[in-house]
């Protein structure tokens, strides 16, 4: 019933024992799908392997801004090659991170732009990481054609979208750009929705006094929302302090249901459907 739209089964500390435990958790839960998201070349390869191994797993490939200092043309070529593998559904996670600045900002900008261009060349969805770089992230996405009418024409339009502003019901554009682990304002979320983006909400929405993310989740129509764990990070309440797992996406979905005054089952079903549409997955 649930779809964890962003997890890291490919994380560098995932020992065989931890992977076995995670797989058991997923396969004994109501979780239907997980997208394993690449953050550098080795993790992107691992995501592709995991997608081939597990029926419920799909992959995204790309280089996170933390790792762009080490990126070069060959890395980009290899990401492009991996993108052609079965069950690879998106380029990501890519973007800007000006909080940690683990890579030079100019390197982040350069490789963010080049990976957007790759996604456009391949006509694939894009998964975005943005931290303390809200305006520049949006500016670069616009400048590199992530929200053009041409890009939107490559993907099926959304069905009728409740609460959508700026489009005709039944004819809602979809740029297939996902802002993962959204932590910005309600106003920023609304701007992205109007551009044709999708917003993904993670465990921090459950944290006490996190009014900003709650307001953003409330502002975004359900048809533009996904839920995620970003596991093994960002464990939701009441499990905070423990290692996160894809099965904990249930806590985020239940919080979204509370925020929107909806049944949990409806939120689970609709965010699952939204994620399948975003990633181009035909449900089995």
N, C-alpha and C positions, 0 to 999 in steps of 0.2 A: 504493500500500500504506500510506503514512503520511498522517497528518492533523496539520498544524500548527494547533492549536486556538486560537492567539492570536498574531497578528502585526500589524504596522503598515505595510502597503503604502501607507496613507494618510498616512504621516509627512510633516511639513511640509518636510523637505529632500529628498523624493523627486522629483528632477528627471525629466523624460521619459526621459533616458538611463538613469538608475538603474532606473526602472520597467521599461523594455525589457529590461535585463539580468536583473532579477529574474524577469520573466515567462519569459524564455528558460531560466533555471535551473530554475524549477518545471516547465516543460513538457518538460524533458529529464531529469527525475529520477523517482524512485519515489514522489514526493509526489502524493497523490491530491486532497487538499483543503486549503484554508487559510481560516481565518476572519480577516477584516480588522476590527479592533476600533476603534471610535470612542473618542475621548478628549475631544472638544469638538464644537461644532456643525459647523464646516467639515470636520473629519476624519470625522465621521459621514456627512456628505453624500458625501465622497469614497469612503468604504467602500461606500456604496450604489451609486455609479457603478462601482466596481471589480467588485462582485458582478454587476452587469448585464453587464459587459464580458467577464469571464472565467468559463468554465464551472466551473472548479475553485474559485472564490472565493465565499465567503458573508460576510455582514456582521453586526456588532453595532453598536448606536448608543447613545450615552450621553455623559455628561460626567464626566471624571476629577476626583478631589478637588483636583488642582492648579488646576483652572479654575473652581471653584465660586464664587469671588469675583465673577466676571462673569456668573453665571447668573441668570436671572429667569424669570417665568412664560411669556414668549414663547419663550424657549429651550426650556423643557420642552414647550411646545405643539409646537414644531418637531421635537423629538426624537420625540414621539408620532406626528407625521405621517410622519416617516422610518421609524418602526417598522412602518408598514403597507406599505412598499414590498416588491417581490419579493425573496426571498432574504435578507431581514433576519430573523435567527433568535434574537436576544437583545437585552436591554438591558445595556449595559456599554461600557467598564469604569467602574464606579462604586464608591465606597467611602470610605475614610479614609486619609490619609497624614500621619502626625504626625512623619515624619522630616524632610522638607523644609519643611513648613508653608507651602507656596506660596499657600495660601488660608487665611483665618481658620478656626479649628477649628469655630466655631459654624456658619459657612456650609457647611463640609464636612458637618457632621451634618445640617443642614436639607435639603440637596439630595440627600444619600444617602438619607434617609428618603423624600423625595418621589419619587425615581427607583425605589426599591423598590415604592412604592405604584403607580407607573405600570406596572411589570412585572406586579404582581398584577392590576391593572385589565385589562391586555392578555393576561394568562395566558401570559407569555413567560418563558423562562429568563433568569437573571441572571448576569453576569460580574463578580466582585468583585476589587477592588484593596484590599489592606490592608498597610500598612507601619507598624510600631511602634504598632499600634492593635488588637492581636489581640482582647482581651477586649471592647472597645467595639464593634468590628465585629460580633462574634458577638451581643452584646447587642442591638444595633440590628436586626440581621437577625431575631432572635427576636421583638422587640417589634413589628416591622412585618409579621409574619405570613409570613416567608419559609420557615418550616419547619412550617406548620400542616398538619393532615390534609386540610383543604380544598384547599390549594395542591397537595399531593401527588396529590390525586385528579384533577387536570387533566392529568396526564402518565402515560404507560404505565409500569407498574412495571418494575424491572430484572429480567432473567432470573436464574437461580440464580447466586449470588455467592459465590465461594470465600472462606472466611475471614470472612464477614460476621458481626458480633456484634450482636444486638438485633433480629433479624427472622427471618421464616420463609423458608427457601430457596424460591425461585420466587415469592416475594411480598414483594420488597424495595422499600420506598418510595423515591421519587426526587423531591426538591424542585426539581430543576433549578437548583441554586445552585452555581456554579463558583468555587472559590477559586483564582484564577490566580496563577501563579508562586509557589507555596506555599513559604514560608521559615520556617514555625513549627515547633513541636516535634512529635514523633510522637504525644504525648498530645493535642495540639490537633487534629491531623489525624484521630485516631480519634474525637474528640468530634464533628467535622464529619460524618464518615461516618455516625455513629449518628443524626445529625439528618436525614440524607438528602442531604447535599451531595456534590459531586464535587471531587477534588483534581487540580490541574494542575501538573506538574513542568517546570521550564525548565532552561536550560543550566547554572546554578550547581551542579546536582547533580553535574556532572562535575569541579568544581574540587577541587583537592587540599585535604584536611583539612576539607572541608565535611561533617562527620559528621552535623550536624543534619538537613540535607535528605535525606541518604542514609537516616538512621533513619526519617524520615517516609515516604519512598518504600517502605521495607521494611515499614512498619506498615500501609499502606493496601492492601486487596485490589485485585488488578489490575482488577476490574470497576468500581472507583471512581476510576481513574487516567486522566488525559489527559497528553499531552506537547505542549510548545509551545516556541517560540523567543523570543517577545516581541521579535522582530527589529524594528528594527535594533540592539536592545540585547542584553545578556547573552549574548554569543557563547560557545559552549562550548569546552572544551579539545578538541582541541589548536589551535584557531583563535583563541583568546583574544587580544584586542588588535586584531582586524579587525572590520569592520562585519558584523553578523549577517545571515543570510538564512533564509527559511523552510526551505530544503533542509537546513539544519544541524540540524533536529529529529532527524535520524537519530542524531546523537551522543548525544542525550538518551535516545532509545529504546534504544540499545545499552547505555547505562549502567543503565537500568532493568532490562534483561534480565540484566545482570551481577548487580545487587543481588538480584534475585528468583530467580536460577538458572533462568531460562527461555530458550528459543530467541529470538533477536532477531526472527525472522519472526513468532512468536506474539505477542510484545509489540507489534510494529507493527500486526498485524491486529486485536488486541483493543483497543488504544487508539484505532485508527481506528473500530472499531465503537462504542466507548464515546462518542466525539466525535459520530459521526453520531446516536446516540441522544440525547445531551444537546441537540444543536442541532436535532433533529427533521428530519434530512436523510434522504431516501430515496435510497439509493445508486444511481447511474446504471449 
